[in-house]
Each structure stands twice: as C-alpha cells, then as structure tokens.
C-alpha cells in the first residue's frame, strides 16, 4: 500500500533542525511519501542527506527528495522586495517538498508546470523463519 502524508509547515515550524530531520526520516522509514508544505533550509537538506547515508541498511535503501517552489519570473524590484520581506516574516512556507523512501520512489521528474512521481510498491517484507534445533541430552559421567 502506498501512503502519502502531508506535513503542514505549522507542524515543523517550531522544531529545530535536528528535530525536523528526525521527524521526516521517521515517516520515510515507515515507508510513507512525505508531502511537506514549504522547504528545508540548504543546511537542513545537507544534514538530512548525511543522516540518511548513515542509516542505510538492508531494509532502508535511502531517500529521494525534490523541492518545488514558484519561480520569480517577471517580478519587478518592488515585488521582489515585498516577497523577500514576507518570507523573512513567515519562513520557508512557499513551495512543497517531497521526500520518500528510495525503494518506493524510483524517479522524480519535474518541470515548471508539473511533477511526476514514479513509484513502485514494495513487496511485503519476508520474515525470517526460525528453524528449531533438536537438543540432545547428554548424560554426564561421574
């Protein structure tokens, strides 16, 4: 089953960088594709990638990530100044960030008008079967 989880900016706004990264990675490790309002700071993206690389193992293959935000084409200087002031006051709320497990997200394609998320649904994890071993009783010699 494919699960998308929307994370509004209000939910992560008051968290520090490490808490944000841990929260997002916890969701991704639960095999959820996270749709986060806004974007991470460049340092947070770097830390997220570093933390992910340190946590790769047989069951967790890593993450795929993409951030989309509106382009500023044709905006005059006063408009850019207003936009910059608003961003300073409310934070990095513009755009959307998509983060998901690499074993589910195979590719993210984006262009200015759309985004395509190519996924595969992973097969259920197989549990290791435990073989019972026969135990022989050995009589001790006195």
Helices and strands as residue ranges (DSSP letters): E 3-7, H 9-12, H 17-29, E 32-37, H 42-54, E 63-68, H 77-90, E 96-101, E 105-111, E 114-119
